Amino acid sequence: MTKDTRRSLLVLSGGHPYEEEPFAALIQFLGRELGGLAKVTWDVEHLIHPDAEEAVAGGAAEEADALLFYDMGGYTFGDGTVTSRPPSEGFKAAVRRRFASGKGAVAIHHALAGWAEWPEWAEMLGGRFFYQPGQWQGRAVPDSGYRHDVSYEARVVASHPVTEGLPESFPVTDELYLCQIDESAVHPLIRARHDFTRDNFYSAASAVAGAMFSREGWEHAEGSNLVAWWRQVDKAPLVYCQFGDGPETYSNPHVQRVLVNALRFTSGDTP
């Protein structure tokens, strides 16, 4: 494709805590790497909710060449409870228009839990992390599981622009999820060598209620070991990567390569 001399990356965050300075360093790195040998300057804009939701509704996501979701919109936590709300109609319409126009996006880590009251978002992603028991594809499911600081081998399972330049496997230390993933609706890219069973995770609902690192009274079926995949949403690709809990992951060169590749792929820089 013909490259412009300047292109834009829009990053959305908010709704979930993260370490701001290391993450800011990551997105600046992504902006530099996206230009690469093509000598294209990428302008990076980072928006945080609620401003991010308003800006997207106003057209920011449609104008950006590349889009990275690191947000978890629609939640309010407090006093051992969680409440949720859907995004504005303007936000929903703008996201739909982006994919309908052929522009894709990358979503990472806790974006899989975002917008619990907008089921279409989970359908776009091909999965969902549940903070409370709920409904998934017409059946009742428990709250999802989490586990911080898991050291595991990530195994590449597909030859694809997103996995280009990666070794067959690479080490990662990061948070993992035991959650709902529809493998029939996605194209697998990377799997984790880890047992995705109830005994290796903790209940998200218990954590919300104040009992961190608890699985007492919680049951969950064995889950998928997929940690990166892509799927087509309307006319554009959407890549999801479970990587992204904190600084150790932000600085992992293999994770950085995945993100750069994914942003290039979803912005049309690679076929």
SVG drawing of the C-alpha trace seen along z (x, -y; Angstrom):
<svg xmlns="http://www.w3.org/2000/svg" viewBox="-30 -15 45 44">
<polyline fill="none" stroke="black" stroke-width="0.4" points="0.0,0.0 1.1,-3.6 2.3,-5.0 1.5,-8.5 4.4,-10.4 2.4,-10.7 0.0,-8.2 -1.8,-8.0 -2.1,-5.5 -5.0,-6.0 -4.7,-4.2 -7.7,-3.9 -7.3,-3.1 -9.2,-3.5 -11.6,-1.5 -8.8,0.8 -5.6,-0.2 -2.2,0.0 1.2,-1.5 1.0,-4.7 4.7,-5.5 5.8,-2.1 2.7,-1.9 3.3,-5.3 6.8,-4.2 5.4,-1.1 3.0,-3.1 5.7,-5.6 7.9,-2.6 5.1,-1.2 4.7,-4.5 8.5,-4.5 8.5,-0.9 5.5,-1.2 7.4,-3.6 10.3,-1.3 12.3,-1.3 9.4,-3.0 10.3,-6.3 6.7,-7.0 6.1,-9.2 3.4,-7.8 1.6,-10.3 0.4,-8.7 -2.7,-9.9 -3.6,-8.3 -7.1,-8.9 -8.4,-7.7 -12.1,-7.1 -14.4,-9.0 -12.7,-11.3 -11.9,-8.3 -15.6,-7.3 -16.6,-10.8 -13.8,-11.2 -14.6,-7.9 -18.2,-8.9 -17.0,-12.1 -15.0,-10.3 -11.5,-9.8 -11.5,-6.1 -12.6,-6.4 -9.9,-9.0 -7.0,-7.0 -5.0,-4.7 -4.3,-2.2 -6.4,-1.6 -5.3,0.1 -7.9,0.9 -6.3,1.2 -9.5,0.1 -12.1,1.8 -15.1,-0.5 -18.5,-0.4 -17.6,0.7 -17.9,-1.0 -16.2,0.9 -16.8,0.1 -17.8,1.5 -17.4,5.1 -19.7,4.7 -19.5,4.0 -22.0,2.3 -21.9,2.0 -23.4,-0.1 -23.3,-0.1 -21.3,-2.6 -23.1,-5.5 -24.9,-4.9 -22.4,-7.2 -19.5,-5.1 -21.1,-1.9 -22.0,-3.4 -18.4,-4.8 -16.8,-1.4 -19.2,0.3 -18.4,-2.3 -14.6,-1.8 -14.9,2.0 -17.4,1.4 -14.9,-1.0 -12.2,1.7 -10.1,0.3 -9.2,2.8 -8.1,2.7 -6.0,4.5 -7.4,5.2 -5.2,6.4 -5.5,7.9 -8.4,6.5 -10.2,5.2 -11.7,8.7 -13.8,7.7 -14.9,4.3 -18.5,3.2 -20.3,6.1 -23.6,4.5 -22.8,4.4 -22.8,8.1 -21.8,7.1 -18.3,6.1 -17.7,9.7 -19.0,11.1 -16.5,8.9 -13.7,10.1 -14.7,13.7 -14.5,14.0 -15.3,12.4 -14.0,12.2 -16.8,12.2 -16.5,10.3 -19.9,11.9 -21.7,15.0 -23.6,14.3 -24.8,15.5 -22.5,16.6 -24.0,17.7 -27.3,18.7 -26.0,20.5 -25.2,19.7 -21.5,19.4 -19.6,18.6 -17.4,15.6 -14.0,15.9 -10.7,16.7 -7.4,14.7 -3.8,15.5 -1.1,12.9 2.6,13.3 2.3,16.7 5.6,17.6 4.9,19.7 6.0,20.5 3.9,18.8 3.8,21.1 3.2,19.7 0.6,21.9 0.1,20.1 2.2,18.5 0.6,15.0 1.7,11.3 1.0,11.0 3.5,13.8 6.1,12.8 9.6,12.6 8.7,14.6 10.5,17.7 8.4,20.9 8.0,20.3 9.0,17.5 8.9,16.9 6.2,14.6 5.5,13.7 2.0,12.1 -1.5,12.4 -3.6,15.2 -7.4,15.5 -9.7,18.5 -12.6,17.2 -15.0,17.7 -13.3,18.0 -15.1,19.2 -12.4,21.0 -14.8,21.8 -15.2,18.1 -11.5,17.1 -8.2,17.8 -5.7,19.0 -2.2,17.4 -0.5,18.1 -1.2,20.6 0.1,20.7 1.7,23.8 -0.3,23.7 -3.2,25.7 -6.3,23.6 -8.1,25.4 -10.0,24.1 -7.2,25.0 -4.8,22.7 -6.9,19.6 -8.8,17.4 -12.4,16.2 -13.0,12.7 -16.3,12.3 -14.5,13.2 -11.8,10.6 -14.5,7.9 -16.1,8.9 -12.8,8.3 -11.4,11.9 -8.4,11.7 -6.8,15.0 -9.7,17.1 -11.4,20.0 -13.6,21.1 -17.0,22.2 -16.1,21.3 -16.2,23.8 -15.2,23.3 -14.8,25.6 -11.5,26.1 -10.8,23.2 -8.9,22.4 -5.2,21.9 -5.4,19.3 -3.7,16.1 -3.7,14.4 -6.1,14.7 -7.7,12.7 -11.1,12.6 -12.8,10.7 -15.3,8.0 -17.4,6.8 -14.7,5.7 -11.7,5.4 -9.5,7.6 -9.6,7.5 -6.6,9.0 -6.8,9.8 -3.8,10.5 -4.1,11.5 -0.6,10.1 -0.5,6.8 -0.8,6.9 2.3,4.8 5.8,3.5 7.5,6.9 5.1,7.7 5.3,4.2 9.1,4.6 9.1,8.2 10.6,7.9 8.5,10.7 5.3,9.2 6.4,5.9 6.9,7.6 3.4,9.1 1.8,5.7 3.8,3.9 2.9,6.7 -0.8,6.7 -1.0,2.9 0.6,3.1 -1.7,5.9 -4.9,4.2 -4.0,0.8 -3.5,2.3 0.3,2.3 0.5,6.0 -1.8,8.3"/>
</svg>
